[in-house]
Structures are given as C-alpha cells and as structure tokens.
Amino acid sequence: MIPRNEHPNPNFKRENYEILNGEWEFDFDFGNSGVNREMFKNSSVFSKKITVPFCVESELSGIGYKDFFPAVWYRKKINVTKEQLENRVFIIFGAVDFHAKLYVNEVEAGEHFGGYTSFRIELTKYLKEGENILTLYVEDDTRSFMQARGKQSEEFYSHGCDYTRTTGIWQTVYLEFVKNDYIKNFKVYPNIENATLTITADLVGKGDFKATAFWDGKEVGVAESKVLGQTVTVTLNLTEKHLWEVGKGGLYSLTLNFADDEVTSYFGLREVDLSDGVCKINGKPVFQRLILDQGFYPDGIYTAPTKEALKNDILLSMKAGFNGARLHQKIFEPLFLHYCDELGYIVWGEHGNWGLNWTKFESLRYFLLEIEEEIERDFNHPSIIGWCPYNETWEIDRAFQDADVLRIVYRTVKALDKTRPCIDTSGNYHVETDIFDIHDYEQDYKIFKENYDKLFKENELYDRFPDKHHWNGEPVFMSEYGGIRILLKSDKDYDTLKNAWGYGNPATSYEEFYERYEGLTTALIDNPKMLGFCYTQLTDVEQELNGIYYYDRTEKFDAERLYKINTKVAAIEK
C-alpha cells in the first residue's frame, strides 16, 4: 500500500498524475562525496530502502536515524508510456529539506534550495519510453545559519522547544502529465460586495482561456478570454453569493481550461481588512482565538501519517473552542490548508525562520526565494488571513537583528500579496509591520490583566522590549501566551517530568490549570484593544509538555471546559 497516496493539493489538481510515494532505494552520504563518486550513475549500489514521504529521522521512513549527516541519496524506477511522452511530464516534490538535486537517467535535470516549499522540474527531454531512473541528492545542514530550520534541533538531542530534525523528502512526490500548452499558476481575487471573482493566470503556449465557477454542482459564473501573451485576467460575475465564514467554510468549485489543459480548484468569497484596530473578515469583526500548532507527529516528525491525521488536528483545536492557528515555524502542506478552507479554520502562513542569521544580509539568499514560493503556492487559500515570515528575531552572538533584513522581507511579502496583512517578526523585534504582536508568558493572570488593561485604559502598550522597538498604534495581537504545563505529585514519572520544557511554574492540579487558563484568556477576550490571542500550544511535542493535548493527540484536559472559556463573546465582537 502506498502511504499518503491522496492528491496532495486539491487547490491545483489535474486528473492525469501518478503518486511516487512508497519504497525508494536509499543511502547515506556521510562524507558528502557522492557526487564525486557518481552515485547518480545507475550502476551505483544503494544499501537501504526508505518509505517516502517520511523523513530519514522518522520511524515511518523505515530508517529512523536521528544523528547528524550532511547528505543522502534516493533512487526510484518509473515507467513512462509513449503516449505520456507526447506532451509534458513534470515531477513535483512537496518539500525536500534542504538542497535537492535531481538526476534522470544519469543526467542532471534540476535543483532546488529550501526545505519547506514545493518545486517542480520538467522531465520530458530526459525520459524515454519504458523504464527510467530518478536519482535525488539531498544536502542538509541545520547548523549553517544560512538555511531556515524552524524547530529542528541544532544540537544532538532535542532540547527546550526544539525537536527532532527532518532531512530529505518529507512531503508527497508525484508525476504530472501535462499538455504542451498549459496553465502554470493562477491567483484569485474575490470581491464580496460585487459578488465577483477576478482570476489572473500565468500560461505557457497558445489557446483560449475559460474559467467556470460552481456552487453545490450548479454553474454560477463563467468568463472566457483570448490569450495574447503569457498571462490572462478574467472576471466572473457570480449569480449566487455565498460568503466564506469562520467556523463554517463555504467553497465554490472552480474549473480552469486553457487549450487542452484543465485544472480543477476551488475558492472562497473572503476578504480580510484591518481597521479600527480589529481584524475584519468579510466586514465582520472576528476575534482570533488561535492555537500555536507546531505540526509535529511522533511517528512522522514533520509529516502526518495519514490525511485523516491532518484534519484531526484541526478538529481537535475546534473542539476546544479555537477558530484557527498560527502554523508555527513551519510551512504546512497544501492538504492541511485545504482542510482549513473546508472547515472555516483561520490560519497565519508562517515560515521556519529559526536557524537563519538575521543579523546578516546573506541570510536572505534562500529565504526570500522560499517566501516567494510559499505565497505563490498558497495565495488562493481563504483560510490564510495573514503572513508572518519571522518569529522572535533574538540577538545572535550579541549582534542585534539587521532592521533592513526584516524590512526587505516585509516589503517583499506586501508586494507579492496586497490582500492580507503581514507581521514582520512575531513577538520581537518589530521594524515595519501591519500588526504589533507580542509574546508574554506571564503566569500570574492578575498581573497579566493589569499590564494589558493599560492598552484601553491609558492607550499604553505594556512591552517587555521598549528599548528594541516601539508601538506606533498598530492593531495589537497576543500571538503567544500561556504555555501552561501541569505537574502532579501523583505522576509516576514525576522526577523526569519536572525537568520538561514549559513556561513558568507548572500547575500542580487540574483546577489550578483551569483557573490560570481562564484568567489569562479572559483578560485578552475582555480587552477591547486586543484583536486576538494565540495560546501555546495544541499538543505536547517531545520534551515540551505545554500542549492542551498529549503528543499522541489523546485528551489531556477537558476540551468542553476549554471551549466554554475560549468562546466567550469578545469585547471587539460586541
């Protein structure tokens, strides 16, 4: 049985594809000498097997090797028919950490830098009818300070809030058989007042372009255009208006045709607006009740074992009264975002910037490319209500962040997407931002409330870093707080658990936990100058034990009780 054999991206789907997950040949390259030794040659001997799309360090990969290593190799045989070669053949890698180089029948066909974003390589001219051999070289160095690693540990052991590393392929690999004239990419721009959808598409070749929208199987809009260049813009007038709603979703189906190529997708009528200090979705103030989601799994590390596991994380969060998540220090896979779209679950698209040296311009070399690729791939998801490229840009070797590095990335994001807000760096230290978000793990809820009540009582923002940045009246968002862990004397592993990671003193009883949780959370919900909160975090992850669920997703606290606290009507919603 092929693992994760569903189509990985319902937002951009062709019918003619082949999933390449499953068994691949594999070997380590401890000396990083494989290119010199010509391991891309078909005669090379690979000593192991690996199960794709699970990373080398994971148990589901069949390897489970967790020490450092500089490079690895993958190999797989594929068969291609004469008919398939009459058009174009692409290979799409969902994500490969970090530097990937692909050989086809011993010839280098393409490469990609960046461990979090998808990339495609055209294989047509390298293939022959019948059997072909794909060989992939992957190089990874989480300690280079030139590549984003997110929450992957730079030390041998997982420690603090850093966890097991991910190397190599960690999202689905598949072939796509495409017509010679084809749709390369497209973006959707909903207009809720006029009930229209504008589409801009990047095209390759010649032909007529047509876009058709459906609601519940019924055609509700169509637009066509002759193509004079490599891009086209059309606007569909929708005969039925159904707004995408938080907690409910609401998706139109979309079919795009260009020449003989067809792509199926979907969209939501959803607009995001920051005004009056609040976040409005389709003109309605929405208090963001978010959970911090690290996206780690005990057996798959960065990769969910099944599609059901992806959706289940959203359902667990909603069960506890959250309406969305910060997708923390990781770019999540498109299928997860698809389920967010379906369920009306709002999320912030982030990046795993930790591991970069943001005191130096050189750190932008690959990071900017990944930011562009992320927005290009995920732009059309209505669930994404904002972007946040950096998180907590602390000093590095006593050097402060380069403000222009953050400013360049912020302005790049805004140039690529003018429809969503952007937070330059979550928590600290802000340079140029649409929202001034803060992180505060104060555990005494009375002190916490007193500090942030000043925001609406005195128009003063309590800031732990007043010498590093300055609030200029931007909307305020508590994007990390809480992180409460519980430690009971009755725990059989008490001596081990007391050294686990968490914020502040642990709660010593369930009632103490609920009292602290309610006090902290209500202080934010009742604050008319606070646009939302993000509680740390959805699940325990390895040694970090401040999840509202255990790492295996079993219940840790009373979700119904948390739901009642989280869903109180917020001051900005009254």
Secondary structure, DSSP 8 states (H G I E B T S, - for coil): --TT-S-S-TTSB-SSEEE--EEEEEEE-TTS-TTTTTTTSTT----EEEEETS-TTSTTTT----S--SEEEEEEEEEE-TTGGGSEEEEEES-EESEEEEEETTEEEEEEE-SSS-EEEE-GGG--SEEEEEEEEEE--TTSSSS--TTB-SSSS-BTTBB----EE-S-EEEEEE-SSEEEEEEEEEETTTTEEEEEEEEES--EEEEEEEETTEEEEEEEEE--SSEEEEEEE-SS--B-BTTTB--EEEEEEETTEEEEEEE-B--EEEETTEEEETTEE--EEEEEE---BTTTBTS-SSHHHHHHHHHHHHHTT--EEEETTS---HHHHHHHHHHT-EEEEE---TTS-TTSGGGHHHHHHHHHHHHHHHTT-TTEEEEE-EE----BTTB---HHHHHHHHHHHHHH-SSS-B-SEESS--SS-SSEEEEE----HHHHHHHHHHHHHSS----S-TTT----S--EEEEEEE---B--TT-TTHHHHTTSB-SSS-BSSHHHHHHHHHHHHHHHHT-TTEEEEEEE-SB-BTTB---SB-TTS-B-S-HHHHHHHHTS--GGG-
